[in-house]
Amino acid sequence: MSANAYELRQGLLGQAQGILSDKFNAKYNKTMFLLEQGVLNPKTVTWPEPPTSDEIIAEAEKLYKFVQTK
């Protein structure tokens, strides 16, 4: 069964959010690990920012362009 346009967009947004959330979590976990190891200074550490809606939409648009190619 093929998805309609709304289901396709919903799926692509979910995939995009998952991709960006995974990247965010990897950076967060790396920062936590480096803090625990004493490599980073807790007073000056730069925490990663979670993905914004605009970033998720941009990632979904990249995925959609891929889907459109033959």
PyMOL Python script that loads the backbone (N, CA, C, O; Angstrom):
from pymol import cmd

cmd.read_pdbstr("""\
ATOM      1  N   MET A   1       0.856  -1.170   0.000  1.00  0.00           N
ATOM      2  CA  MET A   1       0.000   0.000   0.000  1.00  0.00           C
ATOM      3  C   MET A   1       0.904   1.235   0.000  1.00  0.00           C
ATOM      4  O   MET A   1       1.839   1.336   0.794  1.00  0.00           O
ATOM      5  N   SER A   2       0.611   2.159  -0.893  1.00  0.00           N
ATOM      6  CA  SER A   2       1.420   3.376  -0.943  1.00  0.00           C
ATOM      7  C   SER A   2       0.785   4.457  -0.077  1.00  0.00           C
ATOM      8  O   SER A   2      -0.430   4.495   0.117  1.00  0.00           O
ATOM      9  N   ALA A   3       1.634   5.324   0.431  1.00  0.00           N
ATOM     10  CA  ALA A   3       1.184   6.394   1.321  1.00  0.00           C
ATOM     11  C   ALA A   3       0.685   7.580   0.504  1.00  0.00           C
ATOM     12  O   ALA A   3       1.175   7.859  -0.590  1.00  0.00           O
ATOM     13  N   ASN A   4      -0.296   8.262   1.065  1.00  0.00           N
ATOM     14  CA  ASN A   4      -0.722   9.493   0.405  1.00  0.00           C
ATOM     15  C   ASN A   4       0.269  10.604   0.760  1.00  0.00           C
ATOM     16  O   ASN A   4       1.193  10.387   1.544  1.00  0.00           O
ATOM     17  N   ALA A   5       0.080  11.778   0.188  1.00  0.00           N
ATOM     18  CA  ALA A   5       1.041  12.878   0.364  1.00  0.00           C
ATOM     19  C   ALA A   5       1.208  13.260   1.831  1.00  0.00           C
ATOM     20  O   ALA A   5       2.318  13.552   2.274  1.00  0.00           O
ATOM     21  N   TYR A   6       0.116  13.260   2.583  1.00  0.00           N
ATOM     22  CA  TYR A   6       0.195  13.636   3.998  1.00  0.00           C
ATOM     23  C   TYR A   6       0.982  12.600   4.805  1.00  0.00           C
ATOM     24  O   TYR A   6       1.792  12.951   5.663  1.00  0.00           O
ATOM     25  N   GLU A   7       0.735  11.336   4.522  1.00  0.00           N
ATOM     26  CA  GLU A   7       1.458  10.273   5.218  1.00  0.00           C
ATOM     27  C   GLU A   7       2.942  10.296   4.860  1.00  0.00           C
ATOM     28  O   GLU A   7       3.797  10.045   5.709  1.00  0.00           O
ATOM     29  N   LEU A   8       3.238  10.596   3.604  1.00  0.00           N
ATOM     30  CA  LEU A   8       4.633  10.692   3.185  1.00  0.00           C
ATOM     31  C   LEU A   8       5.335  11.825   3.934  1.00  0.00           C
ATOM     32  O   LEU A   8       6.439  11.641   4.446  1.00  0.00           O
ATOM     33  N   ARG A   9       4.699  12.992   3.996  1.00  0.00           N
ATOM     34  CA  ARG A   9       5.291  14.121   4.716  1.00  0.00           C
ATOM     35  C   ARG A   9       5.469  13.809   6.195  1.00  0.00           C
ATOM     36  O   ARG A   9       6.501  14.126   6.786  1.00  0.00           O
ATOM     37  N   GLN A  10       4.456  13.186   6.788  1.00  0.00           N
ATOM     38  CA  GLN A  10       4.539  12.825   8.204  1.00  0.00           C
ATOM     39  C   GLN A  10       5.694  11.860   8.436  1.00  0.00           C
ATOM     40  O   GLN A  10       6.452  12.009   9.395  1.00  0.00           O
ATOM     41  N   GLY A  11       5.826  10.882   7.567  1.00  0.00           N
ATOM     42  CA  GLY A  11       6.915   9.927   7.700  1.00  0.00           C
ATOM     43  C   GLY A  11       8.282  10.580   7.543  1.00  0.00           C
ATOM     44  O   GLY A  11       9.210  10.280   8.293  1.00  0.00           O
ATOM     45  N   LEU A  12       8.403  11.475   6.565  1.00  0.00           N
ATOM     46  CA  LEU A  12       9.675  12.158   6.343  1.00  0.00           C
ATOM     47  C   LEU A  12      10.021  13.073   7.516  1.00  0.00           C
ATOM     48  O   LEU A  12      11.184  13.165   7.910  1.00  0.00           O
ATOM     49  N   LEU A  13       9.024  13.742   8.069  1.00  0.00           N
ATOM     50  CA  LEU A  13       9.288  14.582   9.252  1.00  0.00           C
ATOM     51  C   LEU A  13       9.759  13.732  10.425  1.00  0.00           C
ATOM     52  O   LEU A  13      10.670  14.119  11.156  1.00  0.00           O
ATOM     53  N   GLY A  14       9.139  12.583  10.598  1.00  0.00           N
ATOM     54  CA  GLY A  14       9.547  11.682  11.675  1.00  0.00           C
ATOM     55  C   GLY A  14      10.969  11.172  11.480  1.00  0.00           C
ATOM     56  O   GLY A  14      11.748  11.101  12.430  1.00  0.00           O
ATOM     57  N   GLN A  15      11.301  10.815  10.235  1.00  0.00           N
ATOM     58  CA  GLN A  15      12.660  10.360   9.954  1.00  0.00           C
ATOM     59  C   GLN A  15      13.660  11.479  10.173  1.00  0.00           C
ATOM     60  O   GLN A  15      14.724  11.261  10.753  1.00  0.00           O
ATOM     61  N   ALA A  16      13.322  12.676   9.712  1.00  0.00           N
ATOM     62  CA  ALA A  16      14.218  13.826   9.883  1.00  0.00           C
ATOM     63  C   ALA A  16      14.432  14.122  11.362  1.00  0.00           C
ATOM     64  O   ALA A  16      15.557  14.369  11.797  1.00  0.00           O
ATOM     65  N   GLN A  17      13.349  14.097  12.129  1.00  0.00           N
ATOM     66  CA  GLN A  17      13.476  14.343  13.562  1.00  0.00           C
ATOM     67  C   GLN A  17      14.355  13.272  14.207  1.00  0.00           C
ATOM     68  O   GLN A  17      15.178  13.579  15.069  1.00  0.00           O
ATOM     69  N   GLY A  18      14.185  12.037  13.797  1.00  0.00           N
ATOM     70  CA  GLY A  18      14.995  10.954  14.338  1.00  0.00           C
ATOM     71  C   GLY A  18      16.473  11.124  14.017  1.00  0.00           C
ATOM     72  O   GLY A  18      17.327  10.918  14.878  1.00  0.00           O
ATOM     73  N   ILE A  19      16.774  11.500  12.782  1.00  0.00           N
ATOM     74  CA  ILE A  19      18.165  11.709  12.379  1.00  0.00           C
ATOM     75  C   ILE A  19      18.799  12.810  13.216  1.00  0.00           C
ATOM     76  O   ILE A  19      19.887  12.636  13.764  1.00  0.00           O
ATOM     77  N   LEU A  20      18.109  13.949  13.313  1.00  0.00           N
ATOM     78  CA  LEU A  20      18.672  15.084  14.046  1.00  0.00           C
ATOM     79  C   LEU A  20      18.705  14.827  15.553  1.00  0.00           C
ATOM     80  O   LEU A  20      19.622  15.283  16.235  1.00  0.00           O
ATOM     81  N   SER A  21      17.724  14.109  16.073  1.00  0.00           N
ATOM     82  CA  SER A  21      17.740  13.767  17.497  1.00  0.00           C
ATOM     83  C   SER A  21      18.894  12.829  17.816  1.00  0.00           C
ATOM     84  O   SER A  21      19.534  12.958  18.859  1.00  0.00           O
ATOM     85  N   ASP A  22      19.161  11.882  16.914  1.00  0.00           N
ATOM     86  CA  ASP A  22      20.296  10.978  17.118  1.00  0.00           C
ATOM     87  C   ASP A  22      21.606  11.751  17.136  1.00  0.00           C
ATOM     88  O   ASP A  22      22.475  11.484  17.966  1.00  0.00           O
ATOM     89  N   LYS A  23      21.753  12.710  16.221  1.00  0.00           N
ATOM     90  CA  LYS A  23      22.966  13.538  16.198  1.00  0.00           C
ATOM     91  C   LYS A  23      23.097  14.339  17.489  1.00  0.00           C
ATOM     92  O   LYS A  23      24.177  14.421  18.074  1.00  0.00           O
ATOM     93  N   PHE A  24      21.977  14.933  17.931  1.00  0.00           N
ATOM     94  CA  PHE A  24      21.980  15.703  19.172  1.00  0.00           C
ATOM     95  C   PHE A  24      22.383  14.817  20.354  1.00  0.00           C
ATOM     96  O   PHE A  24      23.236  15.190  21.158  1.00  0.00           O
ATOM     97  N   ASN A  25      21.758  13.640  20.446  1.00  0.00           N
ATOM     98  CA  ASN A  25      22.046  12.733  21.562  1.00  0.00           C
ATOM     99  C   ASN A  25      23.499  12.268  21.554  1.00  0.00           C
ATOM    100  O   ASN A  25      24.108  12.123  22.614  1.00  0.00           O
ATOM    101  N   ALA A  26      24.056  12.036  20.368  1.00  0.00           N
ATOM    102  CA  ALA A  26      25.463  11.630  20.286  1.00  0.00           C
ATOM    103  C   ALA A  26      26.367  12.745  20.799  1.00  0.00           C
ATOM    104  O   ALA A  26      27.310  12.486  21.547  1.00  0.00           O
ATOM    105  N   LYS A  27      26.086  13.975  20.405  1.00  0.00           N
ATOM    106  CA  LYS A  27      26.897  15.107  20.877  1.00  0.00           C
ATOM    107  C   LYS A  27      26.735  15.305  22.382  1.00  0.00           C
ATOM    108  O   LYS A  27      27.709  15.576  23.084  1.00  0.00           O
ATOM    109  N   TYR A  28      25.506  15.169  22.874  1.00  0.00           N
ATOM    110  CA  TYR A  28      25.237  15.327  24.302  1.00  0.00           C
ATOM    111  C   TYR A  28      25.976  14.255  25.102  1.00  0.00           C
ATOM    112  O   TYR A  28      26.627  14.551  26.104  1.00  0.00           O
ATOM    113  N   ASN A  29      25.866  13.006  24.643  1.00  0.00           N
ATOM    114  CA  ASN A  29      26.526  11.907  25.350  1.00  0.00           C
ATOM    115  C   ASN A  29      28.047  12.055  25.322  1.00  0.00           C
ATOM    116  O   ASN A  29      28.720  11.745  26.305  1.00  0.00           O
ATOM    117  N   LYS A  30      28.585  12.525  24.206  1.00  0.00           N
ATOM    118  CA  LYS A  30      30.026  12.756  24.124  1.00  0.00           C
ATOM    119  C   LYS A  30      30.446  13.841  25.106  1.00  0.00           C
ATOM    120  O   LYS A  30      31.464  13.710  25.786  1.00  0.00           O
ATOM    121  N   THR A  31      29.657  14.919  25.180  1.00  0.00           N
ATOM    122  CA  THR A  31      29.954  16.001  26.121  1.00  0.00           C
ATOM    123  C   THR A  31      29.912  15.491  27.550  1.00  0.00           C
ATOM    124  O   THR A  31      30.794  15.808  28.348  1.00  0.00           O
ATOM    125  N   MET A  32      28.895  14.704  27.883  1.00  0.00           N
ATOM    126  CA  MET A  32      28.788  14.140  29.227  1.00  0.00           C
ATOM    127  C   MET A  32      29.989  13.246  29.542  1.00  0.00           C
ATOM    128  O   MET A  32      30.551  13.314  30.635  1.00  0.00           O
ATOM    129  N   PHE A  33      30.375  12.416  28.586  1.00  0.00           N
ATOM    130  CA  PHE A  33      31.516  11.527  28.789  1.00  0.00           C
ATOM    131  C   PHE A  33      32.784  12.337  29.047  1.00  0.00           C
ATOM    132  O   PHE A  33      33.541  12.034  29.969  1.00  0.00           O
ATOM    133  N   LEU A  34      33.014  13.366  28.231  1.00  0.00           N
ATOM    134  CA  LEU A  34      34.214  14.179  28.392  1.00  0.00           C
ATOM    135  C   LEU A  34      34.198  14.943  29.715  1.00  0.00           C
ATOM    136  O   LEU A  34      35.250  15.163  30.316  1.00  0.00           O
ATOM    137  N   LEU A  35      33.022  15.344  30.168  1.00  0.00           N
ATOM    138  CA  LEU A  35      32.916  15.986  31.490  1.00  0.00           C
ATOM    139  C   LEU A  35      33.274  14.996  32.587  1.00  0.00           C
ATOM    140  O   LEU A  35      34.028  15.317  33.505  1.00  0.00           O
ATOM    141  N   GLU A  36      32.728  13.795  32.483  1.00  0.00           N
ATOM    142  CA  GLU A  36      32.999  12.761  33.492  1.00  0.00           C
ATOM    143  C   GLU A  36      34.479  12.386  33.529  1.00  0.00           C
ATOM    144  O   GLU A  36      35.001  12.030  34.586  1.00  0.00           O
ATOM    145  N   GLN A  37      35.150  12.463  32.393  1.00  0.00           N
ATOM    146  CA  GLN A  37      36.567  12.123  32.311  1.00  0.00           C
ATOM    147  C   GLN A  37      37.463  13.287  32.724  1.00  0.00           C
ATOM    148  O   GLN A  37      38.680  13.136  32.820  1.00  0.00           O
ATOM    149  N   GLY A  38      36.860  14.444  32.968  1.00  0.00           N
ATOM    150  CA  GLY A  38      37.628  15.614  33.371  1.00  0.00           C
ATOM    151  C   GLY A  38      38.309  16.330  32.220  1.00  0.00           C
ATOM    152  O   GLY A  38      39.177  17.176  32.438  1.00  0.00           O
ATOM    153  N   VAL A  39      37.921  15.998  30.991  1.00  0.00           N
ATOM    154  CA  VAL A  39      38.528  16.618  29.816  1.00  0.00           C
ATOM    155  C   VAL A  39      37.968  18.029  29.603  1.00  0.00           C
ATOM    156  O   VAL A  39      38.691  18.935  29.188  1.00  0.00           O
ATOM    157  N   LEU A  40      36.690  18.202  29.887  1.00  0.00           N
ATOM    158  CA  LEU A  40      36.044  19.505  29.718  1.00  0.00           C
ATOM    159  C   LEU A  40      35.827  20.175  31.072  1.00  0.00           C
ATOM    160  O   LEU A  40      35.633  19.512  32.091  1.00  0.00           O
ATOM    161  N   ASN A  41      35.865  21.476  31.052  1.00  0.00           N
ATOM    162  CA  ASN A  41      35.594  22.269  32.250  1.00  0.00           C
ATOM    163  C   ASN A  41      34.080  22.482  32.343  1.00  0.00           C
ATOM    164  O   ASN A  41      33.489  23.046  31.422  1.00  0.00           O
ATOM    165  N   PRO A  42      33.438  22.044  33.433  1.00  0.00           N
ATOM    166  CA  PRO A  42      31.985  22.192  33.542  1.00  0.00           C
ATOM    167  C   PRO A  42      31.507  23.650  33.505  1.00  0.00           C
ATOM    168  O   PRO A  42      30.355  23.918  33.163  1.00  0.00           O
ATOM    169  N   LYS A  43      32.376  24.568  33.849  1.00  0.00           N
ATOM    170  CA  LYS A  43      31.975  25.984  33.851  1.00  0.00           C
ATOM    171  C   LYS A  43      31.989  26.596  32.461  1.00  0.00           C
ATOM    172  O   LYS A  43      31.343  27.618  32.229  1.00  0.00           O
ATOM    173  N   THR A  44      32.713  25.987  31.537  1.00  0.00           N
ATOM    174  CA  THR A  44      32.836  26.578  30.205  1.00  0.00           C
ATOM    175  C   THR A  44      32.342  25.665  29.093  1.00  0.00           C
ATOM    176  O   THR A  44      32.485  25.988  27.914  1.00  0.00           O
ATOM    177  N   VAL A  45      31.766  24.538  29.458  1.00  0.00           N
ATOM    178  CA  VAL A  45      31.321  23.583  28.443  1.00  0.00           C
ATOM    179  C   VAL A  45      30.219  24.207  27.577  1.00  0.00           C
ATOM    180  O   VAL A  45      29.361  24.943  28.066  1.00  0.00           O
ATOM    181  N   THR A  46      30.270  23.894  26.295  1.00  0.00           N
ATOM    182  CA  THR A  46      29.222  24.327  25.368  1.00  0.00           C
ATOM    183  C   THR A  46      28.323  23.132  25.087  1.00  0.00           C
ATOM    184  O   THR A  46      28.741  22.150  24.472  1.00  0.00           O
ATOM    185  N   TRP A  47      27.086  23.235  25.547  1.00  0.00           N
ATOM    186  CA  TRP A  47      26.139  22.135  25.368  1.00  0.00           C
ATOM    187  C   TRP A  47      25.534  22.179  23.970  1.00  0.00           C
ATOM    188  O   TRP A  47      25.291  23.259  23.433  1.00  0.00           O
ATOM    189  N   PRO A  48      25.292  21.021  23.384  1.00  0.00           N
ATOM    190  CA  PRO A  48      24.643  21.009  22.066  1.00  0.00           C
ATOM    191  C   PRO A  48      23.199  21.475  22.188  1.00  0.00           C
ATOM    192  O   PRO A  48      22.550  21.290  23.217  1.00  0.00           O
ATOM    193  N   GLU A  49      22.720  22.078  21.122  1.00  0.00           N
ATOM    194  CA  GLU A  49      21.337  22.539  21.080  1.00  0.00           C
ATOM    195  C   GLU A  49      20.464  21.470  20.424  1.00  0.00           C
ATOM    196  O   GLU A  49      20.868  20.866  19.430  1.00  0.00           O
ATOM    197  N   PRO A  50      19.281  21.234  20.967  1.00  0.00           N
ATOM    198  CA  PRO A  50      18.381  20.276  20.307  1.00  0.00           C
ATOM    199  C   PRO A  50      17.927  20.840  18.960  1.00  0.00           C
ATOM    200  O   PRO A  50      17.936  22.055  18.762  1.00  0.00           O
ATOM    201  N   PRO A  51      17.537  19.976  18.050  1.00  0.00           N
ATOM    202  CA  PRO A  51      17.130  20.454  16.732  1.00  0.00           C
ATOM    203  C   PRO A  51      15.872  21.323  16.813  1.00  0.00           C
ATOM    204  O   PRO A  51      14.965  21.074  17.608  1.00  0.00           O
ATOM    205  N   THR A  52      15.853  22.340  15.970  1.00  0.00           N
ATOM    206  CA  THR A  52      14.694  23.227  15.892  1.00  0.00           C
ATOM    207  C   THR A  52      13.713  22.690  14.844  1.00  0.00           C
ATOM    208  O   THR A  52      14.050  21.810  14.052  1.00  0.00           O
ATOM    209  N   SER A  53      12.521  23.225  14.856  1.00  0.00           N
ATOM    210  CA  SER A  53      11.523  22.838  13.849  1.00  0.00           C
ATOM    211  C   SER A  53      12.027  23.151  12.446  1.00  0.00           C
ATOM    212  O   SER A  53      11.844  22.354  11.526  1.00  0.00           O
ATOM    213  N   ASP A  54      12.659  24.305  12.281  1.00  0.00           N
ATOM    214  CA  ASP A  54      13.187  24.684  10.967  1.00  0.00           C
ATOM    215  C   ASP A  54      14.250  23.696  10.492  1.00  0.00           C
ATOM    216  O   ASP A  54      14.289  23.347   9.312  1.00  0.00           O
ATOM    217  N   GLU A  55      15.108  23.245  11.398  1.00  0.00           N
ATOM    218  CA  GLU A  55      16.139  22.270  11.028  1.00  0.00           C
ATOM    219  C   GLU A  55      15.513  20.929  10.649  1.00  0.00           C
ATOM    220  O   GLU A  55      15.975  20.266   9.720  1.00  0.00           O
ATOM    221  N   ILE A  56      14.467  20.532  11.365  1.00  0.00           N
ATOM    222  CA  ILE A  56      13.781  19.277  11.069  1.00  0.00           C
ATOM    223  C   ILE A  56      13.117  19.361   9.695  1.00  0.00           C
ATOM    224  O   ILE A  56      13.193  18.419   8.906  1.00  0.00           O
ATOM    225  N   ILE A  57      12.473  20.483   9.415  1.00  0.00           N
ATOM    226  CA  ILE A  57      11.824  20.659   8.111  1.00  0.00           C
ATOM    227  C   ILE A  57      12.864  20.650   6.993  1.00  0.00           C
ATOM    228  O   ILE A  57      12.643  20.036   5.949  1.00  0.00           O
ATOM    229  N   ALA A  58      13.988  21.321   7.202  1.00  0.00           N
ATOM    230  CA  ALA A  58      15.047  21.341   6.184  1.00  0.00           C
ATOM    231  C   ALA A  58      15.577  19.934   5.928  1.00  0.00           C
ATOM    232  O   ALA A  58      15.829  19.569   4.779  1.00  0.00           O
ATOM    233  N   GLU A  59      15.746  19.150   6.975  1.00  0.00           N
ATOM    234  CA  GLU A  59      16.214  17.770   6.817  1.00  0.00           C
ATOM    235  C   GLU A  59      15.168  16.937   6.084  1.00  0.00           C
ATOM    236  O   GLU A  59      15.517  16.117   5.235  1.00  0.00           O
ATOM    237  N   ALA A  60      13.894  17.137   6.400  1.00  0.00           N
ATOM    238  CA  ALA A  60      12.816  16.414   5.726  1.00  0.00           C
ATOM    239  C   ALA A  60      12.783  16.772   4.242  1.00  0.00           C
ATOM    240  O   ALA A  60      12.532  15.909   3.401  1.00  0.00           O
ATOM    241  N   GLU A  61      13.032  18.032   3.920  1.00  0.00           N
ATOM    242  CA  GLU A  61      13.065  18.450   2.519  1.00  0.00           C
ATOM    243  C   GLU A  61      14.210  17.768   1.772  1.00  0.00           C
ATOM    244  O   GLU A  61      14.056  17.402   0.607  1.00  0.00           O
ATOM    245  N   LYS A  62      15.356  17.593   2.431  1.00  0.00           N
ATOM    246  CA  LYS A  62      16.473  16.865   1.815  1.00  0.00           C
ATOM    247  C   LYS A  62      16.063  15.417   1.544  1.00  0.00           C
ATOM    248  O   LYS A  62      16.368  14.872   0.482  1.00  0.00           O
ATOM    249  N   LEU A  63      15.380  14.800   2.494  1.00  0.00           N
ATOM    250  CA  LEU A  63      14.931  13.415   2.308  1.00  0.00           C
ATOM    251  C   LEU A  63      13.916  13.336   1.180  1.00  0.00           C
ATOM    252  O   LEU A  63      13.933  12.387   0.395  1.00  0.00           O
ATOM    253  N   TYR A  64      13.034  14.321   1.092  1.00  0.00           N
ATOM    254  CA  TYR A  64      11.999  14.328   0.048  1.00  0.00           C
ATOM    255  C   TYR A  64      12.645  14.446  -1.342  1.00  0.00           C
ATOM    256  O   TYR A  64      12.212  13.793  -2.290  1.00  0.00           O
ATOM    257  N   LYS A  65      13.674  15.278  -1.449  1.00  0.00           N
ATOM    258  CA  LYS A  65      14.374  15.407  -2.733  1.00  0.00           C
ATOM    259  C   LYS A  65      14.963  14.067  -3.146  1.00  0.00           C
ATOM    260  O   LYS A  65      14.949  13.713  -4.325  1.00  0.00           O
ATOM    261  N   PHE A  66      15.483  13.319  -2.171  1.00  0.00           N
ATOM    262  CA  PHE A  66      16.022  12.001  -2.457  1.00  0.00           C
ATOM    263  C   PHE A  66      14.909  11.063  -2.943  1.00  0.00           C
ATOM    264  O   PHE A  66      15.111  10.301  -3.888  1.00  0.00           O
ATOM    265  N   VAL A  67      13.751  11.116  -2.308  1.00  0.00           N
ATOM    266  CA  VAL A  67      12.633  10.257  -2.687  1.00  0.00           C
ATOM    267  C   VAL A  67      12.180  10.559  -4.113  1.00  0.00           C
ATOM    268  O   VAL A  67      11.766   9.656  -4.840  1.00  0.00           O
ATOM    269  N   GLN A  68      12.259  11.818  -4.509  1.00  0.00           N
ATOM    270  CA  GLN A  68      11.796  12.222  -5.844  1.00  0.00           C
ATOM    271  C   GLN A  68      12.730  11.778  -6.966  1.00  0.00           C
ATOM    272  O   GLN A  68      12.299  11.665  -8.113  1.00  0.00           O
ATOM    273  N   THR A  69      14.009  11.524  -6.652  1.00  0.00           N
ATOM    274  CA  THR A  69      14.950  11.149  -7.711  1.00  0.00           C
ATOM    275  C   THR A  69      14.726   9.710  -8.137  1.00  0.00           C
ATOM    276  O   THR A  69      14.292   8.871  -7.348  1.00  0.00           O
ATOM    277  N   LYS A  70      15.025   9.445  -9.380  1.00  0.00           N
ATOM    278  CA  LYS A  70      14.836   8.090  -9.914  1.00  0.00           C
ATOM    279  C   LYS A  70      16.149   7.354  -9.935  1.00  0.00           C
ATOM    280  O   LYS A  70      16.202   6.197 -10.351  1.00  0.00           O
TER     281      LYS A  70
END
""", "prot")
cmd.dss("prot")
cmd.show_as("cartoon", "prot")
cmd.util.cbc("prot")
cmd.orient("prot")
